[in-house]
Amino acid sequence: MGILDQQGTPAQSAPPPAGGEAAPAAPPGPEQDPAAQGGNKPSAAEQEQYDKIVSAAAEMLYDKKSGDQVMEILKAGAQDPVKAVVDVYKMIASQIDSMLGGMPVPLILPTAFMILEMIGELASKAGLFEYGEAEHTEAVKQVVTEEAQKQGATPEQIQGFIDKMGGGAAPGAAPAPEQPMMGQEA
């Protein structure tokens, strides 16, 4: 089954975390991020793999052993929330890469987007730091830039990808010229 259950409401994809906190609702899948899929709906296999990756990440966030490590990293990084969230993402992504034998390229953006959001939400709910849209956007840009570089993308390709996801400059890149959003006039 996809991210939405038969009634159209978000399906739960992770077990409740230790400590009695409610697990976050299942994230929107790649089918709800057409920019990440080039405007195409993902295949059933891609959706299944997305669900598996996000569920594994949620389990790692709320598992007693790895969850304690996550909280230590987040607490230590409270002065720089973006770095703390990205550091936790890298730890989780590394474990998922090992489990899967590598992250499928088409799923890097949608899974990174959701996993980073889950990590930031966990830190915010724990009272460690505020993690809002600006921090989330910066964290996603950092992860996308690093992943794209690993895949051999040029700085121009990375910037184009970031522009598609919502604009702004890639970390370390020159700012992109202002462009109107779709449906707006220049």
PADOPA-24868 format. One record per residue (C-alpha): residue number from 1; residue in three letters; chain; z, y negated, x negated. Coordinates in nm, 2 decimals, decimal comma. Layout:
PADOPA-24868
+-----+-----+-------+--------+--------+--------+
:   n : res : chain :      z :      y :      x :
+-----+-----+-------+--------+--------+--------+
: NUM : ALA :     A :      Z :      Y :      X :
...
+-----+-----+-------+--------+--------+--------+
***
This chain:
PADOPA-24868
+-----+-----+-------+--------+--------+--------+
:   n : res : chain :      z :      y :      x :
+-----+-----+-------+--------+--------+--------+
:   1 : MET :     A :   0,00 :   0,00 :   0,00 :
:   2 : GLY :     A :  -0,06 :  -0,36 :  -0,12 :
:   3 : ILE :     A :   0,18 :  -0,64 :  -0,16 :
:   4 : LEU :     A :   0,20 :  -0,70 :   0,22 :
:   5 : ASP :     A :   0,33 :  -0,44 :   0,46 :
:   6 : GLN :     A :   0,15 :  -0,36 :   0,78 :
:   7 : GLN :     A :   0,32 :  -0,66 :   0,96 :
:   8 : GLY :     A :   0,19 :  -0,90 :   0,70 :
:   9 : THR :     A :   0,53 :  -0,97 :   0,55 :
:  10 : PRO :     A :   0,61 :  -0,93 :   0,18 :
:  11 : ALA :     A :   0,70 :  -0,57 :   0,09 :
:  12 : GLN :     A :   0,99 :  -0,51 :  -0,14 :
:  13 : SER :     A :   0,88 :  -0,37 :  -0,47 :
:  14 : ALA :     A :   1,20 :  -0,34 :  -0,67 :
:  15 : PRO :     A :   1,54 :  -0,17 :  -0,61 :
:  16 : PRO :     A :   1,83 :  -0,40 :  -0,54 :
:  17 : PRO :     A :   1,98 :  -0,53 :  -0,87 :
:  18 : ALA :     A :   2,32 :  -0,42 :  -1,00 :
:  19 : GLY :     A :   2,59 :  -0,66 :  -0,89 :
:  20 : GLY :     A :   2,50 :  -0,68 :  -0,53 :
:  21 : GLU :     A :   2,24 :  -0,96 :  -0,56 :
:  22 : ALA :     A :   1,93 :  -0,92 :  -0,35 :
:  23 : ALA :     A :   1,62 :  -0,84 :  -0,54 :
:  24 : PRO :     A :   1,35 :  -1,10 :  -0,52 :
:  25 : ALA :     A :   1,08 :  -1,04 :  -0,26 :
:  26 : ALA :     A :   0,77 :  -0,87 :  -0,39 :
:  27 : PRO :     A :   0,53 :  -1,11 :  -0,55 :
:  28 : PRO :     A :   0,19 :  -1,21 :  -0,42 :
:  29 : GLY :     A :  -0,06 :  -0,98 :  -0,58 :
:  30 : PRO :     A :  -0,38 :  -1,05 :  -0,76 :
:  31 : GLU :     A :  -0,56 :  -1,05 :  -0,42 :
:  32 : GLN :     A :  -0,38 :  -1,38 :  -0,34 :
:  33 : ASP :     A :  -0,49 :  -1,54 :  -0,67 :
:  34 : PRO :     A :  -0,87 :  -1,57 :  -0,64 :
:  35 : ALA :     A :  -0,89 :  -1,79 :  -0,95 :
:  36 : ALA :     A :  -0,74 :  -1,51 :  -1,16 :
:  37 : GLN :     A :  -0,99 :  -1,26 :  -1,02 :
:  38 : GLY :     A :  -1,30 :  -1,49 :  -1,04 :
:  39 : GLY :     A :  -1,29 :  -1,52 :  -0,66 :
:  40 : ASN :     A :  -1,31 :  -1,15 :  -0,60 :
:  41 : LYS :     A :  -1,06 :  -0,93 :  -0,43 :
:  42 : PRO :     A :  -0,90 :  -0,67 :  -0,66 :
:  43 : SER :     A :  -0,99 :  -0,31 :  -0,63 :
:  44 : ALA :     A :  -0,73 :  -0,07 :  -0,50 :
:  45 : ALA :     A :  -0,67 :   0,06 :  -0,85 :
:  46 : GLU :     A :  -0,60 :  -0,30 :  -0,98 :
:  47 : GLN :     A :  -0,37 :  -0,36 :  -0,69 :
:  48 : GLU :     A :  -0,18 :  -0,04 :  -0,76 :
:  49 : GLN :     A :  -0,15 :  -0,12 :  -1,13 :
:  50 : TYR :     A :  -0,03 :  -0,48 :  -1,05 :
:  51 : ASP :     A :   0,23 :  -0,34 :  -0,82 :
:  52 : LYS :     A :   0,34 :  -0,09 :  -1,08 :
:  53 : ILE :     A :   0,37 :  -0,36 :  -1,35 :
:  54 : VAL :     A :   0,56 :  -0,61 :  -1,14 :
:  55 : SER :     A :   0,79 :  -0,33 :  -1,01 :
:  56 : ALA :     A :   0,86 :  -0,22 :  -1,37 :
:  57 : ALA :     A :   0,94 :  -0,57 :  -1,47 :
:  58 : ALA :     A :   1,18 :  -0,62 :  -1,18 :
:  59 : GLU :     A :   1,35 :  -0,30 :  -1,27 :
:  60 : MET :     A :   1,39 :  -0,42 :  -1,63 :
:  61 : LEU :     A :   1,53 :  -0,75 :  -1,51 :
:  62 : TYR :     A :   1,79 :  -0,59 :  -1,29 :
:  63 : ASP :     A :   1,87 :  -0,27 :  -1,48 :
:  64 : LYS :     A :   2,22 :  -0,27 :  -1,63 :
:  65 : LYS :     A :   2,12 :  -0,22 :  -1,99 :
:  66 : SER :     A :   1,81 :  -0,43 :  -2,01 :
:  67 : GLY :     A :   1,94 :  -0,68 :  -1,76 :
:  68 : ASP :     A :   2,24 :  -0,75 :  -1,98 :
:  69 : GLN :     A :   1,99 :  -0,82 :  -2,27 :
:  70 : VAL :     A :   1,78 :  -1,04 :  -2,04 :
:  71 : MET :     A :   2,09 :  -1,25 :  -1,94 :
:  72 : GLU :     A :   2,19 :  -1,29 :  -2,31 :
:  73 : ILE :     A :   1,85 :  -1,42 :  -2,40 :
:  74 : LEU :     A :   1,85 :  -1,66 :  -2,10 :
:  75 : LYS :     A :   2,20 :  -1,79 :  -2,17 :
:  76 : ALA :     A :   2,12 :  -1,84 :  -2,54 :
:  77 : GLY :     A :   1,80 :  -2,03 :  -2,44 :
:  78 : ALA :     A :   1,96 :  -2,26 :  -2,18 :
:  79 : GLN :     A :   1,87 :  -2,57 :  -2,39 :
:  80 : ASP :     A :   1,50 :  -2,47 :  -2,37 :
:  81 : PRO :     A :   1,44 :  -2,29 :  -2,04 :
:  82 : VAL :     A :   1,06 :  -2,24 :  -2,10 :
:  83 : LYS :     A :   1,12 :  -2,07 :  -2,44 :
:  84 : ALA :     A :   1,40 :  -1,86 :  -2,29 :
:  85 : VAL :     A :   1,18 :  -1,74 :  -2,00 :
:  86 : VAL :     A :   0,88 :  -1,68 :  -2,23 :
:  87 : ASP :     A :   1,10 :  -1,48 :  -2,47 :
:  88 : VAL :     A :   1,23 :  -1,26 :  -2,19 :
:  89 : TYR :     A :   0,87 :  -1,22 :  -2,07 :
:  90 : LYS :     A :   0,76 :  -1,11 :  -2,42 :
:  91 : MET :     A :   1,04 :  -0,85 :  -2,43 :
:  92 : ILE :     A :   0,94 :  -0,71 :  -2,09 :
:  93 : ALA :     A :   0,57 :  -0,73 :  -2,15 :
:  94 : SER :     A :   0,61 :  -0,54 :  -2,48 :
:  95 : GLN :     A :   0,79 :  -0,26 :  -2,30 :
:  96 : ILE :     A :   0,53 :  -0,25 :  -2,02 :
:  97 : ASP :     A :   0,25 :  -0,25 :  -2,29 :
:  98 : SER :     A :   0,42 :   0,06 :  -2,45 :
:  99 : MET :     A :   0,45 :   0,23 :  -2,11 :
: 100 : LEU :     A :   0,09 :   0,17 :  -2,01 :
: 101 : GLY :     A :  -0,08 :   0,17 :  -2,35 :
: 102 : GLY :     A :  -0,18 :  -0,19 :  -2,31 :
: 103 : MET :     A :  -0,19 :  -0,45 :  -2,03 :
: 104 : PRO :     A :  -0,52 :  -0,45 :  -1,84 :
: 105 : VAL :     A :  -0,69 :  -0,78 :  -1,92 :
: 106 : PRO :     A :  -0,77 :  -0,87 :  -1,55 :
: 107 : LEU :     A :  -0,40 :  -0,84 :  -1,47 :
: 108 : ILE :     A :  -0,26 :  -1,05 :  -1,75 :
: 109 : LEU :     A :  -0,26 :  -1,38 :  -1,55 :
: 110 : PRO :     A :  -0,14 :  -1,26 :  -1,22 :
: 111 : THR :     A :   0,13 :  -1,03 :  -1,36 :
: 112 : ALA :     A :   0,25 :  -1,30 :  -1,61 :
: 113 : PHE :     A :   0,26 :  -1,56 :  -1,34 :
: 114 : MET :     A :   0,48 :  -1,34 :  -1,12 :
: 115 : ILE :     A :   0,70 :  -1,20 :  -1,39 :
: 116 : LEU :     A :   0,77 :  -1,54 :  -1,54 :
: 117 : GLU :     A :   0,86 :  -1,66 :  -1,19 :
: 118 : MET :     A :   1,10 :  -1,37 :  -1,14 :
: 119 : ILE :     A :   1,27 :  -1,44 :  -1,47 :
: 120 : GLY :     A :   1,30 :  -1,81 :  -1,40 :
: 121 : GLU :     A :   1,44 :  -1,74 :  -1,05 :
: 122 : LEU :     A :   1,70 :  -1,51 :  -1,20 :
: 123 : ALA :     A :   1,81 :  -1,77 :  -1,44 :
: 124 : SER :     A :   1,83 :  -2,04 :  -1,17 :
: 125 : LYS :     A :   2,03 :  -1,82 :  -0,93 :
: 126 : ALA :     A :   2,27 :  -1,73 :  -1,22 :
: 127 : GLY :     A :   2,32 :  -2,10 :  -1,27 :
: 128 : LEU :     A :   2,20 :  -2,09 :  -1,63 :
: 129 : PHE :     A :   1,93 :  -2,36 :  -1,59 :
: 130 : GLU :     A :   1,69 :  -2,50 :  -1,34 :
: 131 : TYR :     A :   1,35 :  -2,35 :  -1,35 :
: 132 : GLY :     A :   1,10 :  -2,54 :  -1,14 :
: 133 : GLU :     A :   0,73 :  -2,57 :  -1,11 :
: 134 : ALA :     A :   0,68 :  -2,78 :  -1,43 :
: 135 : GLU :     A :   0,87 :  -2,52 :  -1,64 :
: 136 : HIS :     A :   0,68 :  -2,24 :  -1,47 :
: 137 : THR :     A :   0,35 :  -2,40 :  -1,54 :
: 138 : GLU :     A :   0,43 :  -2,45 :  -1,90 :
: 139 : ALA :     A :   0,56 :  -2,10 :  -1,94 :
: 140 : VAL :     A :   0,24 :  -1,96 :  -1,79 :
: 141 : LYS :     A :   0,03 :  -2,17 :  -2,01 :
: 142 : GLN :     A :   0,21 :  -2,05 :  -2,32 :
: 143 : VAL :     A :   0,18 :  -1,68 :  -2,22 :
: 144 : VAL :     A :  -0,19 :  -1,72 :  -2,12 :
: 145 : THR :     A :  -0,27 :  -1,90 :  -2,45 :
: 146 : GLU :     A :  -0,10 :  -1,63 :  -2,66 :
: 147 : GLU :     A :  -0,26 :  -1,34 :  -2,46 :
: 148 : ALA :     A :  -0,60 :  -1,50 :  -2,47 :
: 149 : GLN :     A :  -0,57 :  -1,55 :  -2,85 :
: 150 : LYS :     A :  -0,48 :  -1,18 :  -2,89 :
: 151 : GLN :     A :  -0,80 :  -1,10 :  -2,69 :
: 152 : GLY :     A :  -1,01 :  -1,32 :  -2,93 :
: 153 : ALA :     A :  -1,07 :  -1,61 :  -2,70 :
: 154 : THR :     A :  -1,18 :  -1,94 :  -2,85 :
: 155 : PRO :     A :  -0,97 :  -2,26 :  -2,79 :
: 156 : GLU :     A :  -1,24 :  -2,38 :  -2,55 :
: 157 : GLN :     A :  -1,23 :  -2,06 :  -2,35 :
: 158 : ILE :     A :  -0,85 :  -2,08 :  -2,33 :
: 159 : GLN :     A :  -0,86 :  -2,44 :  -2,21 :
: 160 : GLY :     A :  -1,12 :  -2,35 :  -1,95 :
: 161 : PHE :     A :  -0,90 :  -2,06 :  -1,82 :
: 162 : ILE :     A :  -0,60 :  -2,30 :  -1,81 :
: 163 : ASP :     A :  -0,81 :  -2,56 :  -1,63 :
: 164 : LYS :     A :  -0,90 :  -2,29 :  -1,36 :
: 165 : MET :     A :  -0,53 :  -2,20 :  -1,32 :
: 166 : GLY :     A :  -0,42 :  -2,55 :  -1,25 :
: 167 : GLY :     A :  -0,51 :  -2,79 :  -1,53 :
: 168 : GLY :     A :  -0,33 :  -2,93 :  -1,82 :
: 169 : ALA :     A :  -0,37 :  -2,87 :  -2,18 :
: 170 : ALA :     A :  -0,32 :  -2,54 :  -2,36 :
: 171 : PRO :     A :  -0,02 :  -2,56 :  -2,59 :
: 172 : GLY :     A :  -0,14 :  -2,72 :  -2,91 :
: 173 : ALA :     A :  -0,48 :  -2,83 :  -2,76 :
: 174 : ALA :     A :  -0,61 :  -3,17 :  -2,70 :
: 175 : PRO :     A :  -0,56 :  -3,28 :  -2,34 :
: 176 : ALA :     A :  -0,84 :  -3,20 :  -2,11 :
: 177 : PRO :     A :  -1,02 :  -3,50 :  -1,95 :
: 178 : GLU :     A :  -0,91 :  -3,58 :  -1,59 :
: 179 : GLN :     A :  -1,12 :  -3,40 :  -1,34 :
: 180 : PRO :     A :  -1,10 :  -3,42 :  -0,96 :
: 181 : MET :     A :  -0,96 :  -3,12 :  -0,78 :
: 182 : MET :     A :  -1,19 :  -2,93 :  -0,55 :
: 183 : GLY :     A :  -1,26 :  -3,12 :  -0,23 :
: 184 : GLN :     A :  -1,17 :  -3,45 :  -0,39 :
: 185 : GLU :     A :  -1,40 :  -3,72 :  -0,50 :
: 186 : ALA :     A :  -1,41 :  -3,84 :  -0,86 :
+-----+-----+-------+--------+--------+--------+
***
